[in-house]
Amino acid sequence: MKRHLLSTAPAVLALAVLGTLGGCASSSKPASPMQAAAQAPANNANSAQSSVAAVQAPVENNLGPAPNVARSVYFAFNKYNIENKYRPVIEGNAQYLSAHPAAHVQLQGNTDARGSREYNLALGQKRANSVMNALELLGVKPAQMEAISFGKERPKALGHTSADYAENRRTDIVYQR
């Protein structure tokens, strides 16, 4: 019997030491990386770098072509044909979409405030479809595009001048996630 106690004594002693060390550990853990960064010492350069990295925006937020490529095509009163001066807009967006087959756009047709709701919804849809057809002719896959109409429901300009009306007669090319 004595022999059995002597052989288990080191194991019991090891368990006692582990239990004591385990009790010293802090039980409160930061709920998120942001809280961990906030609790880190401010004078440690490495912790400051890690807190900056935790708040950087993901690359996916930069959707669409470069900022110098416009994303709206404007139309004449009661028209839905694309004027030649908007060819660079169509080409720039088509190049981006062709190079990024996973990208998806919503083509949002809009009109000015004049006309009935029904007429403007139909005209906005024709404008969105015109942009979709132009993009498709330049190689964009139809599965990457969705044409919808907002009619006169989403004006850019709220006034009633000819310049305000012209600003509202458009199709916006909106990149989706």
C-alpha positions as CSV (number, residue, x, y, z in Angstrom):
1,M,0.0,0.0,0.0
2,K,2.8,2.4,0.9
3,R,4.4,1.7,-2.5
4,H,1.2,2.8,-4.4
5,L,1.0,6.1,-2.5
6,L,4.6,6.9,-3.3
7,S,4.1,6.3,-7.0
8,T,1.0,8.6,-7.2
9,A,2.5,11.4,-5.1
10,P,4.3,13.1,-8.1
11,A,1.1,12.9,-10.1
12,V,-1.0,14.5,-7.3
13,L,1.6,17.2,-6.9
14,A,1.6,18.0,-10.6
15,L,-2.2,18.2,-10.6
16,A,-2.1,20.6,-7.6
17,V,0.5,22.9,-9.4
18,L,-1.6,22.9,-12.6
19,G,-4.7,23.7,-10.7
20,T,-3.0,26.7,-9.0
21,L,-1.7,28.0,-12.3
22,G,-5.0,27.6,-13.9
23,G,-6.6,29.7,-11.2
24,C,-4.3,32.6,-11.9
25,A,-5.3,33.0,-15.5
26,S,-7.6,35.9,-16.3
27,S,-11.2,34.7,-17.0
28,S,-12.2,37.9,-18.9
29,K,-11.4,37.7,-22.6
30,P,-12.0,40.5,-25.1
31,A,-15.1,39.9,-27.1
32,S,-13.6,41.1,-30.3
33,P,-10.3,42.0,-32.0
34,M,-11.3,45.6,-31.7
35,Q,-11.7,45.3,-27.9
36,A,-8.3,43.5,-27.7
37,A,-6.7,46.3,-29.6
38,A,-8.3,48.9,-27.3
39,Q,-7.0,47.1,-24.2
40,A,-3.4,46.8,-25.6
41,P,-0.9,49.3,-24.3
42,A,-0.8,52.5,-26.3
43,N,3.0,52.8,-26.2
44,N,3.6,49.4,-27.9
45,A,4.3,50.0,-31.6
46,N,3.3,46.5,-32.6
47,S,-0.1,46.7,-30.9
48,A,-0.8,50.0,-32.6
49,Q,-0.1,48.5,-36.0
50,S,-2.4,45.5,-35.3
51,S,-5.2,47.8,-34.3
52,V,-4.9,49.8,-37.6
53,A,-5.0,46.5,-39.6
54,A,-8.2,45.5,-37.8
55,V,-10.2,48.5,-39.0
56,Q,-9.0,48.6,-42.6
57,A,-11.9,48.4,-45.2
58,P,-12.0,45.2,-47.3
59,V,-11.0,45.5,-51.0
60,E,-14.5,44.3,-52.0
61,N,-15.9,47.7,-51.1
62,N,-14.2,49.2,-54.1
63,L,-16.7,48.0,-56.7
64,G,-16.7,49.0,-60.3
65,P,-14.2,50.7,-62.6
66,A,-11.9,53.5,-61.6
67,P,-13.5,56.7,-60.3
68,N,-12.8,58.5,-63.6
69,V,-15.3,56.2,-65.4
70,A,-18.7,57.8,-65.2
71,R,-21.6,55.6,-64.1
72,S,-24.6,57.5,-65.5
73,V,-25.9,57.8,-69.1
74,Y,-28.2,60.8,-69.7
75,F,-31.1,61.0,-72.2
76,A,-33.0,63.7,-74.1
77,F,-36.6,64.4,-73.2
78,N,-38.9,61.4,-73.9
79,K,-36.0,59.5,-75.5
80,Y,-34.2,56.3,-74.7
81,N,-31.6,56.2,-77.4
82,I,-28.0,56.6,-76.2
83,E,-26.2,59.6,-77.7
84,N,-22.6,59.2,-79.0
85,K,-21.2,61.4,-76.3
86,Y,-22.0,58.6,-73.7
87,R,-20.0,56.0,-75.7
88,P,-17.0,56.3,-73.3
89,V,-19.3,55.7,-70.3
90,I,-20.6,52.5,-71.9
91,E,-17.2,51.3,-73.1
92,G,-15.5,52.0,-69.7
93,N,-18.1,50.0,-67.8
94,A,-18.1,47.2,-70.4
95,Q,-14.4,46.8,-70.2
96,Y,-14.6,46.5,-66.4
97,L,-17.5,44.0,-66.5
98,S,-15.8,41.9,-69.2
99,A,-12.6,41.7,-67.2
100,H,-14.5,40.9,-64.0
101,P,-17.0,38.2,-64.8
102,A,-18.2,37.9,-61.2
103,A,-19.2,41.6,-61.1
104,H,-22.9,42.4,-61.3
105,V,-24.6,45.7,-62.1
106,Q,-28.1,47.1,-61.7
107,L,-29.0,49.4,-64.5
108,Q,-31.5,51.9,-62.9
109,G,-33.6,53.8,-65.4
110,N,-34.9,57.2,-64.3
111,T,-37.1,60.0,-65.7
112,D,-37.9,63.6,-64.9
113,A,-41.1,64.5,-63.0
114,R,-43.2,65.2,-66.0
115,G,-45.7,62.6,-67.3
116,S,-47.7,59.9,-65.5
117,R,-46.3,57.4,-63.2
118,E,-47.0,54.5,-65.6
119,Y,-45.5,56.3,-68.6
120,N,-42.3,57.2,-66.6
121,L,-41.9,53.6,-65.3
122,A,-42.1,52.3,-68.9
123,L,-39.7,55.0,-70.2
124,G,-37.2,54.3,-67.4
125,Q,-37.3,50.6,-68.2
126,K,-36.6,51.4,-71.9
127,R,-33.6,53.6,-70.9
128,A,-32.2,50.8,-68.6
129,N,-32.7,48.3,-71.4
130,S,-30.9,50.5,-73.9
131,V,-27.8,50.6,-71.6
132,M,-28.0,46.9,-71.1
133,N,-28.2,46.2,-74.8
134,A,-25.2,48.5,-75.5
135,L,-23.1,46.8,-72.8
136,E,-24.1,43.4,-74.1
137,L,-23.0,44.4,-77.6
138,L,-19.6,45.1,-76.1
139,G,-19.3,41.7,-74.6
140,V,-20.9,41.9,-71.1
141,K,-22.8,38.8,-70.2
142,P,-26.5,39.2,-69.6
143,A,-26.2,37.4,-66.3
144,Q,-24.1,40.2,-65.0
145,M,-26.8,42.8,-65.6
146,E,-30.3,43.6,-64.3
147,A,-32.4,46.4,-65.8
148,I,-35.0,48.1,-63.6
149,S,-37.0,51.3,-63.7
150,F,-37.6,53.8,-60.9
151,G,-39.5,56.2,-63.2
152,K,-39.7,59.6,-61.5
153,E,-39.4,58.1,-58.0
154,R,-35.7,58.8,-57.4
155,P,-34.8,62.2,-58.7
156,K,-31.2,63.5,-58.4
157,A,-32.4,67.1,-58.7
158,L,-35.5,68.2,-56.9
159,G,-36.1,71.5,-58.8
160,H,-38.3,72.2,-61.8
161,T,-35.9,73.8,-64.1
162,S,-34.8,72.3,-67.5
163,A,-31.4,71.6,-65.9
164,D,-33.0,69.7,-63.1
165,Y,-35.1,67.7,-65.5
166,A,-32.1,66.9,-67.6
167,E,-30.2,65.6,-64.5
168,N,-33.1,63.2,-63.7
169,R,-33.3,61.7,-67.2
170,R,-30.7,59.0,-66.8
171,T,-29.7,55.4,-66.3
172,D,-27.4,54.8,-63.4
173,I,-24.9,51.9,-63.5
174,V,-24.8,50.6,-59.9
175,Y,-22.3,47.9,-59.0
176,Q,-23.6,45.2,-56.6
177,R,-21.9,42.8,-54.3
